[in-house]
Amino acid sequence: MYAFDYQRASDAQGAVKTAAADPDAKFLAGGQSLLAAMKLRLAQPSTLVDVTRIPELKALQVDGKVVKIGAAVCHADVAANAQIQATLPALAQLAAGIGDRQVRALGTLGGSLANDDPAADYPAAVLGLNATVVTDRRRIGADDFFLGMYETALEPDELIVAVEFPVPQRAAYEKFHNPASHFALTGVFVAQFADGCVRVAITGAAASVFRATALEDALKASFTPAAARTASIAPAALNTDLHASAAYRAHLIPVLAARAVTKALG
């Protein structure tokens, strides 16, 4: 490690003001990615602005149409919330499968989205549900938020305050996880809405989360596991690494999508 300044913010405006005054400052939430990067000297912020004690960022609201989760709400709290389990069970189940117990106790929704790890789970839910990312200064639609590997639409001093998830008619998340990290080797989030719209988001397979239009088209025509299996995913834009080839991930996507549809149909 190395020397840095630590500031604990009591409100969003104060956190943003502190970060804006120092171009090398970083917001600190659960620290599951940032602190590890700092230990490896891959990140060297001069100031850490702790946002975990801001009441607005810890709030959680659920109604029949929208689930609104504060950016500093940890994964374990999302997984255990009875209202989310009843209203949007796919999101609670996704949160319950992130990392291990220690990660779920500290890691936060906002931190996961701001980091935009290519294999993170929450981006699939945000994109699959067409959620809105609410920051201290604007509202960003899911389709405009994720730009590339570890890259989002956020400005350097812009703070995620909350995320608004529309409640679909049915949804489910299925992933093939790395047994060591529990990150998604490939993960598929499927959502069907009351108006017939179907969204399918893929994580872990490419440089960033993306929508699988071939699967969306197949499931709009027939929201069945069989329809999901018929979709063909081109491997050209997918990752090949020490865990799996692009061809293997391309094969996994319709298989996992079919499992997610089965789960969504109950």
Secondary structure, 3 states (H helix, E strand, C coil): CCCCEEEECCCHHHHHHHHHCCCCEEEECCCCCHHHHHHCCCCCCCEEEECCCCHHHHCEEECCCEEEEECCCEHHHHHHCHHHHHHCHHHHHHHHCCCCHHHHHHCEHHHHHHHCCCCCCHHHHHHHCCCEEEECCCEEEHHHHEEECCEECCCCCCCEEEEEEECCCEEEEEEEECCCCCCEEEEEEEEECCCCCEEEEEECCCCCCEECHHHHHHHHHCCCHHHHHHCCCCCCCCCCCCCCCHHHHHHHHHHHHHHHHHHHHC
